[in-house]
Amino acid sequence: MKKSLLLLPLVVTFFALWAVSASAAFDDTVRVGLRYGSSAMSSANLENDEGSGYEFGYFEADGTFVSLDETDETAITMSPAGRRGIQVTVTGTDHVLYESGEDTLGVLPMGRDPVTWFRGSRYRGGFEYTVSGGGLQVVNVVDLEDYVKGVLPSEMSPSWDLEALKAQAVCARTYAVMTTKHASDGFDLCATTHCQAYSGVSGAEDSTDRAVDETAGECLYYGGELAEAYYHSSDGGATEDAENVWGTEIPYLLGKEDPYEAQTSIPSYSWSVSYTWEELTWVLQNSGYDIGDVVDAYVSEYTDLGNVYSVTFVDSRGNTLVRTGDNARMAFYSTTLGKNVPSLRFSISGGTGGGGSSVAVNSASNTLSSLDGAAVISGSGGLSRLDGEHHTAISASGRETVSGGGTSGGHASRDGITVTGTGSGHNVGMSQYGARAMAEQGCDYIDILEFYFTGICVR
């Protein structure tokens, strides 16, 4: 039943779910975007799992909740009302519980340590709804430690050794307090791997909760400042300098050979993916790259640790497209084809290798580096221009194909290329499977973090 509207002065409810260590010097509230942009909802339901009823109001910037009204109904629905307002009804009915004339509404579940159902997952904390494009943006406003408890089982298997889970918990917590990717959207992080995978507490187990509790408030620091705690699934044999991947030098994100991954079982550790030239052309052009029909692709530079630094694509006119760092693998990504290059530790077969040769004309000392646009004289004396780098010529031994534009050592395969490699991810920071292997060998979470992050401390 709906309780009567509160006409008394504002009631301020301190959203006291925080439990971080006293040494923490950062905001202990996290705003997580659950539905926003194109995924905004026409209406959004909540249902109590633990606790009973809800308060309506708004959240201050520091996470303090200001209560304006409340209800003891356990299943409620929020919907846009007019151009700015938000209306709350009993789910499945048109019975109005509360109406806000503002475009943002905060909802806080009542009860001791409440847990709430939203879209099939269970969440702690409160919810913030904002009118967006005719629908509602949904944000989970949650205590930092409860947020980490929701990330951990989504990013690492709860069955793994406790020390690996603790290393992941420290990384997830540090990443959360350092990241403001979605500040322009009105929240801190999203709930996908664009930030960190998060699904509330639905997947939490005793092991993951314990890992968070035993590292409560702990983060990575370098030189007295919070560090950027990047991590990935597996490095394939070596991590990499952040500078070689993202173009920015970060002193504690330095690559190193990883002897640990080979000592544990990693699903799909070795992989192979093939592209026809037509597919590769389509992928690059649909990603907005200015390139014609692709006829060659090869790794043009490796790092000192054996990871790919650059890939060169060549089109039929001899034009080249060079992608470096993480873009060297992301250039191959296509959701439509369902193909991607999982890590930066790979080789390419089927291309020429890019050795760079020229075509001899009449004598070995007279050469052309490119055939595109070259003038040729026919048997009847007519003059014409070549279009592209691949052509058929008649020699003393018969017809053969000649190519320009930097091809060497033979010709690219007619079928396309095959990319073969190991690992999964951007290769910067902590390898999750490497952390698992280290923990299995008796290393604690500090050992793990100090191996993958150069010169850091945990506090």
C-alpha positions as CSV (number, residue, x, y, z in Angstrom):
1,M,0.0,0.0,0.0
2,K,1.2,3.5,-0.8
3,K,2.0,5.6,2.2
4,S,0.9,9.2,2.3
5,L,3.1,11.9,0.8
6,L,5.6,13.4,3.2
7,L,4.9,17.1,3.7
8,L,7.4,17.4,6.4
9,P,10.9,19.0,5.8
10,L,13.2,16.9,3.7
11,V,14.5,13.8,5.3
12,V,18.1,13.1,4.5
13,T,18.9,9.4,4.4
14,F,22.7,8.7,4.6
15,F,23.3,6.0,2.1
16,A,25.6,4.3,4.6
17,L,26.7,1.1,2.8
18,W,30.3,2.1,2.8
19,A,32.9,-0.2,4.4
20,V,36.3,0.8,3.0
21,S,39.5,1.1,5.0
22,A,40.3,4.3,6.8
23,S,43.3,4.8,4.6
24,A,41.2,5.1,1.4
25,A,41.3,8.7,0.2
26,F,38.8,8.4,-2.6
27,D,35.0,8.5,-3.1
28,D,33.6,5.2,-2.0
29,T,30.4,5.5,-4.1
30,V,30.3,4.2,-7.7
31,R,27.7,5.1,-10.3
32,V,27.3,2.2,-12.8
33,G,25.4,2.7,-16.0
34,L,23.2,-0.3,-16.5
35,R,21.0,1.0,-19.4
36,Y,21.8,4.1,-21.3
37,G,22.1,5.6,-24.8
38,S,20.6,3.1,-27.3
39,S,19.8,0.7,-24.5
40,A,17.7,3.2,-22.5
41,M,14.4,1.6,-21.4
42,S,10.8,2.7,-22.0
43,S,10.1,1.7,-18.4
44,A,12.1,0.0,-15.7
45,N,11.0,-2.4,-13.0
46,L,12.4,-3.1,-9.5
47,E,11.4,-5.9,-7.1
48,N,12.6,-6.4,-3.6
49,D,14.6,-9.6,-3.0
50,E,15.8,-8.8,0.5
51,G,14.2,-5.8,2.3
52,S,10.8,-4.3,1.7
53,G,9.7,-1.1,0.0
54,Y,11.4,1.9,-1.4
55,E,12.2,5.6,-0.8
56,F,12.0,8.2,-3.6
57,G,14.1,11.3,-3.8
58,Y,17.6,12.0,-5.2
59,F,21.2,11.3,-4.7
60,E,23.7,14.1,-3.9
61,A,27.1,14.0,-5.7
62,D,28.7,12.2,-2.7
63,G,26.1,9.5,-2.7
64,T,24.0,10.9,0.1
65,F,20.3,10.1,-0.5
66,V,17.7,12.8,0.1
67,S,14.3,11.1,0.7
68,L,11.1,12.8,-0.4
69,D,8.6,9.9,0.0
70,E,8.4,6.2,0.4
71,T,6.3,3.1,-0.2
72,D,6.0,-0.4,1.2
73,E,5.1,-1.8,-2.2
74,T,7.7,-4.5,-3.2
75,A,7.4,-4.3,-7.0
76,I,7.5,-0.9,-8.7
77,T,7.8,0.5,-12.3
78,M,9.4,3.8,-13.3
79,S,8.3,5.4,-16.6
80,P,8.8,8.8,-18.2
81,A,5.9,11.2,-17.5
82,G,5.7,14.1,-20.0
83,R,8.7,15.9,-21.2
84,R,10.7,15.9,-18.0
85,G,9.0,14.0,-15.2
86,I,9.2,10.4,-14.0
87,Q,6.2,8.4,-12.7
88,V,6.3,5.4,-10.3
89,T,3.5,2.9,-10.4
90,V,2.8,-0.5,-8.8
91,T,4.2,-3.0,-11.4
92,G,1.5,-4.4,-13.6
93,T,-1.0,-1.7,-12.7
94,D,-1.7,2.0,-13.4
95,H,-1.7,2.8,-9.7
96,V,0.6,5.8,-9.2
97,L,2.8,5.8,-6.2
98,Y,4.9,8.8,-6.8
99,E,5.5,11.5,-9.5
100,S,8.6,13.6,-9.9
101,G,8.6,16.9,-11.9
102,E,12.4,16.5,-12.4
103,D,14.1,14.6,-15.1
104,T,16.1,12.5,-12.6
105,L,14.7,10.3,-9.8
106,G,16.6,8.4,-7.1
107,V,15.1,5.2,-5.7
108,L,16.6,3.6,-2.5
109,P,15.4,0.1,-1.4
110,M,14.4,0.0,2.3
111,G,15.4,-2.6,4.9
112,R,18.6,-3.9,6.5
113,D,21.2,-4.6,3.8
114,P,18.6,-4.8,1.0
115,V,19.0,-6.6,-2.4
116,T,16.9,-5.7,-5.4
117,W,16.0,-7.5,-8.6
118,F,16.5,-5.6,-11.9
119,R,16.4,-7.3,-15.3
120,G,17.1,-10.8,-13.9
121,S,20.1,-9.8,-11.7
122,R,20.3,-8.9,-8.1
123,Y,21.8,-5.6,-7.0
124,R,22.8,-3.8,-3.8
125,G,22.6,0.0,-3.5
126,G,20.1,2.3,-5.0
127,F,19.0,3.3,-8.5
128,E,19.0,6.6,-10.4
129,Y,16.7,7.1,-13.4
130,T,17.1,9.9,-15.9
131,V,14.8,10.8,-18.8
132,S,16.8,10.1,-22.0
133,G,15.6,10.2,-25.6
134,G,12.0,9.4,-24.6
135,G,13.1,6.5,-22.3
136,L,15.0,6.1,-19.1
137,Q,18.7,5.8,-18.3
138,V,19.2,3.4,-15.4
139,V,22.2,3.8,-13.0
140,N,23.1,1.7,-10.0
141,V,24.5,3.9,-7.2
142,V,26.4,1.4,-5.1
143,D,29.1,1.2,-2.4
144,L,32.6,0.6,-3.9
145,E,33.1,-2.7,-2.0
146,D,29.7,-4.0,-3.1
147,Y,30.6,-2.9,-6.7
148,V,33.8,-4.9,-6.6
149,K,31.9,-7.9,-5.3
150,G,29.8,-7.6,-8.4
151,V,32.8,-7.3,-10.7
152,L,34.9,-10.1,-9.4
153,P,32.8,-13.2,-10.3
154,S,32.1,-11.6,-13.7
155,E,35.9,-11.1,-14.5
156,M,37.4,-14.2,-12.9
157,S,36.1,-17.7,-12.0
158,P,35.1,-18.0,-8.3
159,S,36.7,-21.5,-8.4
160,W,40.2,-20.0,-8.8
161,D,42.7,-19.8,-6.0
162,L,42.0,-17.1,-3.4
163,E,45.2,-15.2,-4.1
164,A,44.4,-14.8,-7.7
165,L,40.9,-13.6,-6.8
166,K,42.5,-11.1,-4.3
167,A,44.8,-9.8,-7.0
168,Q,41.8,-9.3,-9.3
169,A,39.8,-7.6,-6.5
170,V,42.6,-5.0,-6.0
171,C,42.8,-4.4,-9.8
172,A,39.0,-4.0,-10.1
173,R,38.8,-1.6,-7.1
174,T,41.7,0.5,-8.4
175,Y,40.2,0.6,-11.9
176,A,36.9,1.8,-10.5
177,V,38.3,4.7,-8.5
178,M,40.5,5.8,-11.3
179,T,38.0,5.6,-14.2
180,T,35.6,8.3,-15.3
181,K,35.0,7.1,-18.8
182,H,31.3,8.0,-18.7
183,A,31.4,11.3,-16.8
184,S,29.6,13.0,-19.8
185,D,26.8,10.4,-19.5
186,G,26.2,11.1,-15.8
187,F,27.9,8.1,-14.3
188,D,31.3,6.6,-13.7
189,L,31.5,3.2,-15.4
190,C,29.3,1.0,-17.5
191,A,28.6,-2.6,-16.7
192,T,30.3,-4.1,-19.7
193,T,33.9,-5.0,-20.6
194,H,34.2,-1.5,-22.1
195,C,34.9,-0.7,-18.4
196,Q,34.5,-3.8,-16.2
197,A,32.0,-6.6,-16.4
198,Y,29.4,-6.1,-13.6
199,S,26.1,-7.9,-13.0
200,G,25.3,-6.9,-9.4
201,V,25.8,-9.6,-6.8
202,S,24.0,-12.4,-8.7
203,G,27.2,-14.3,-9.4
204,A,28.9,-13.6,-6.1
205,E,30.1,-16.6,-4.1
206,D,31.8,-17.0,-0.7
207,S,35.2,-17.1,-2.4
208,T,34.8,-13.9,-4.3
209,D,33.2,-12.0,-1.4
210,R,36.1,-13.2,0.8
211,A,38.7,-11.9,-1.7
212,V,37.0,-8.5,-1.6
213,D,36.7,-8.4,2.2
214,E,40.3,-9.5,2.8
215,T,41.6,-6.7,0.5
216,A,39.0,-4.1,1.5
217,G,40.1,-0.6,0.5
218,E,43.4,-1.7,-1.0
219,C,44.5,-0.2,-4.3
220,L,47.6,-0.1,-6.5
221,Y,49.9,2.9,-6.1
222,Y,52.9,4.2,-7.9
223,G,55.0,7.0,-6.5
224,G,52.3,7.8,-4.0
225,E,49.6,8.1,-6.6
226,L,46.9,5.7,-7.7
227,A,48.0,3.6,-10.6
228,E,46.0,2.5,-13.6
229,A,45.2,-1.2,-13.0
230,Y,44.8,-2.6,-16.5
231,Y,44.4,-6.4,-16.9
232,H,43.6,-8.9,-19.7
233,S,42.7,-12.6,-20.0
234,S,46.1,-13.9,-21.2
235,D,49.2,-12.4,-22.8
236,G,50.3,-15.4,-24.9
237,G,53.8,-15.4,-23.5
238,A,54.7,-11.8,-22.8
239,T,53.0,-8.6,-21.7
240,E,53.8,-5.3,-23.4
241,D,54.7,-1.7,-22.7
242,A,51.7,0.5,-22.6
243,E,53.6,2.9,-24.9
244,N,53.7,0.2,-27.6
245,V,50.0,-0.6,-27.3
246,W,48.4,2.8,-26.6
247,G,51.1,5.3,-27.5
248,T,51.5,6.6,-23.9
249,E,54.5,5.8,-21.7
250,I,53.4,4.6,-18.2
251,P,56.3,3.7,-16.0
252,Y,54.6,0.8,-14.1
253,L,53.0,-0.7,-17.2
254,L,56.1,-2.3,-18.8
255,G,56.1,-5.5,-20.7
256,K,57.9,-8.6,-19.6
257,E,58.2,-12.2,-20.6
258,D,55.6,-14.3,-18.7
259,P,56.8,-17.8,-17.7
260,Y,53.6,-18.6,-15.7
261,E,50.9,-18.9,-18.3
262,A,52.5,-22.0,-19.8
263,Q,52.1,-23.7,-16.5
264,T,48.3,-23.7,-16.3
265,S,45.4,-24.7,-18.6
266,I,44.0,-21.9,-20.7
267,P,41.1,-22.5,-23.0
268,S,41.6,-21.4,-26.6
269,Y,45.1,-20.2,-25.8
270,S,46.3,-20.9,-29.3
271,W,44.0,-19.6,-32.1
272,S,43.8,-19.0,-35.8
273,V,41.5,-16.9,-38.0
274,S,41.4,-16.6,-41.8
275,Y,40.3,-13.7,-44.0
276,T,39.8,-13.6,-47.8
277,W,41.0,-10.5,-49.5
278,E,37.4,-9.5,-50.1
279,E,36.6,-9.9,-46.4
280,L,39.6,-7.9,-45.3
281,T,38.7,-5.2,-47.7
282,W,35.1,-5.1,-46.4
283,V,36.3,-5.0,-42.8
284,L,38.7,-2.1,-43.3
285,Q,36.4,-0.1,-45.5
286,N,33.5,-0.5,-43.1
287,S,35.7,0.7,-40.3
288,G,36.3,3.9,-42.2
289,Y,39.8,3.3,-43.4
290,D,40.7,4.9,-46.8
291,I,42.0,1.8,-48.7
292,G,41.1,0.1,-51.9
293,D,40.9,-3.6,-52.7
294,V,43.3,-5.3,-50.3
295,V,45.8,-7.6,-51.9
296,D,48.5,-8.0,-49.2
297,A,48.8,-7.8,-45.4
298,Y,51.8,-8.5,-43.2
299,V,53.3,-7.8,-39.8
300,S,55.7,-4.9,-40.5
301,E,57.2,-4.6,-37.0
302,Y,57.5,-6.6,-33.8
303,T,58.4,-5.3,-30.4
304,D,61.5,-6.5,-28.5
305,L,59.2,-8.9,-26.6
306,G,57.8,-10.5,-29.7
307,N,54.4,-8.9,-29.7
308,V,53.1,-7.2,-32.8
309,Y,53.8,-3.4,-33.1
310,S,52.5,-2.7,-36.6
311,V,50.6,-4.4,-39.4
312,T,50.6,-3.1,-43.0
313,F,47.8,-3.5,-45.5
314,V,48.4,-3.0,-49.2
315,D,45.7,-2.3,-51.8
316,S,45.7,-3.1,-55.6
317,R,47.1,0.4,-56.3
318,G,50.0,0.0,-54.0
319,N,48.6,2.3,-51.3
320,T,49.4,1.2,-47.8
321,L,47.6,1.4,-44.5
322,V,49.7,0.9,-41.4
323,R,48.1,0.3,-38.0
324,T,50.1,0.3,-34.8
325,G,49.7,-0.8,-31.2
326,D,46.3,-2.2,-30.2
327,N,44.9,-0.9,-33.5
328,A,47.0,-3.5,-35.2
329,R,44.7,-6.2,-33.9
330,M,41.5,-4.2,-33.7
331,A,41.7,-3.4,-37.5
332,F,40.7,-7.1,-38.0
333,Y,37.6,-6.9,-35.8
334,S,34.2,-7.5,-37.3
335,T,31.0,-8.3,-35.4
336,T,29.3,-8.9,-38.8
337,L,31.7,-11.6,-39.8
338,G,32.2,-12.8,-36.3
339,K,36.0,-12.6,-36.7
340,N,38.7,-10.9,-34.7
341,V,42.4,-11.1,-33.8
342,P,42.3,-11.8,-30.0
343,S,45.8,-10.6,-28.9
344,L,48.9,-8.8,-30.1
345,R,51.0,-11.9,-30.1
346,F,50.5,-13.3,-33.7
347,S,51.9,-13.8,-37.1
348,I,50.4,-13.6,-40.6
349,S,50.7,-16.2,-43.4
350,G,49.4,-15.7,-46.9
351,G,50.9,-12.2,-47.3
352,T,54.2,-11.4,-48.9
353,G,55.9,-10.4,-45.7
354,G,56.6,-6.9,-47.0
355,G,60.2,-7.3,-47.9
356,G,60.0,-4.5,-50.4
357,S,61.2,-5.2,-54.0
358,S,61.2,-3.4,-57.3
359,V,60.5,-4.5,-60.9
360,A,63.3,-4.5,-63.4
361,V,62.7,-2.8,-66.8
362,N,65.0,-3.9,-69.6
363,S,67.9,-4.3,-67.2
364,A,68.6,-5.0,-63.6
365,S,69.9,-1.5,-63.1
366,N,66.7,0.1,-64.4
367,T,63.8,-0.6,-61.9
368,L,60.4,0.7,-60.8
369,S,59.2,0.5,-57.2
370,S,55.6,0.6,-58.4
371,L,53.8,-0.5,-61.5
372,D,50.7,1.5,-60.8
373,G,50.6,4.3,-63.4
374,A,53.6,3.1,-65.4
375,A,53.5,3.6,-69.1
376,V,53.7,0.5,-71.4
377,I,54.0,0.2,-75.2
378,S,51.9,-2.5,-76.9
379,G,53.1,-4.7,-79.8
380,S,51.3,-2.3,-82.2
381,G,53.1,0.7,-80.7
382,G,50.2,2.1,-78.7
383,L,50.9,3.7,-75.3
384,S,48.8,3.0,-72.2
385,R,49.0,3.3,-68.4
386,L,48.9,0.4,-65.9
387,D,46.3,0.4,-63.2
388,G,47.3,-1.4,-60.0
389,E,50.3,-3.5,-59.0
390,H,49.6,-7.0,-60.3
391,H,49.9,-7.7,-64.1
392,T,50.7,-10.4,-66.6
393,A,53.9,-10.1,-68.7
394,I,55.3,-12.2,-71.5
395,S,58.9,-13.4,-71.0
396,A,61.2,-15.8,-72.7
397,S,59.7,-18.6,-70.6
398,G,56.1,-17.6,-71.3
399,R,53.5,-15.7,-69.3
400,E,54.1,-14.8,-65.7
401,T,52.7,-12.5,-63.1
402,V,54.7,-9.4,-62.0
403,S,53.9,-7.2,-59.0
404,G,55.1,-3.9,-57.7
405,G,54.2,-1.9,-54.6
406,G,56.5,-3.4,-52.2
407,T,55.9,-7.1,-52.7
408,S,58.8,-9.5,-52.4
409,G,59.8,-13.1,-52.2
410,G,56.8,-14.4,-54.3
411,H,53.2,-13.3,-54.3
412,A,50.4,-13.0,-51.8
413,S,48.0,-16.0,-51.6
414,R,45.0,-15.7,-53.9
415,D,42.8,-17.0,-51.0
416,G,43.8,-14.3,-48.4
417,I,45.6,-14.5,-45.1
418,T,45.6,-16.6,-41.9
419,V,46.4,-14.9,-38.6
420,T,47.8,-17.3,-36.0
421,G,48.6,-16.5,-32.4
422,T,48.3,-17.0,-28.6
423,G,46.6,-15.2,-25.8
424,S,43.6,-12.9,-25.5
425,G,43.5,-9.2,-24.7
426,H,45.6,-6.1,-25.1
427,N,48.6,-7.5,-23.3
428,V,49.0,-4.6,-20.9
429,G,49.2,-5.1,-17.1
430,M,48.0,-8.2,-15.3
431,S,47.3,-11.5,-17.1
432,Q,44.4,-13.1,-15.4
433,Y,45.5,-16.6,-16.3
434,G,49.0,-15.7,-15.3
435,A,47.7,-14.6,-11.9
436,R,45.9,-18.0,-11.7
437,A,49.1,-19.9,-12.5
438,M,51.2,-17.8,-10.0
439,A,48.6,-18.5,-7.2
440,E,48.6,-22.2,-8.0
441,Q,52.4,-22.2,-7.5
442,G,52.0,-20.6,-4.0
443,C,52.4,-16.9,-4.8
444,D,50.3,-14.5,-2.9
445,Y,48.3,-11.6,-4.4
446,I,51.1,-9.1,-3.6
447,D,53.6,-11.2,-5.5
448,I,51.2,-11.4,-8.5
449,L,50.6,-7.7,-8.6
450,E,54.3,-6.8,-8.2
451,F,55.2,-9.1,-11.0
452,Y,52.8,-7.6,-13.6
453,F,53.0,-4.0,-12.4
454,T,56.5,-2.6,-12.2
455,G,57.4,-0.6,-9.1
456,I,53.9,-0.5,-7.6
457,C,52.8,-0.9,-4.0
458,V,49.5,-2.1,-2.6
459,R,47.9,-0.2,0.3
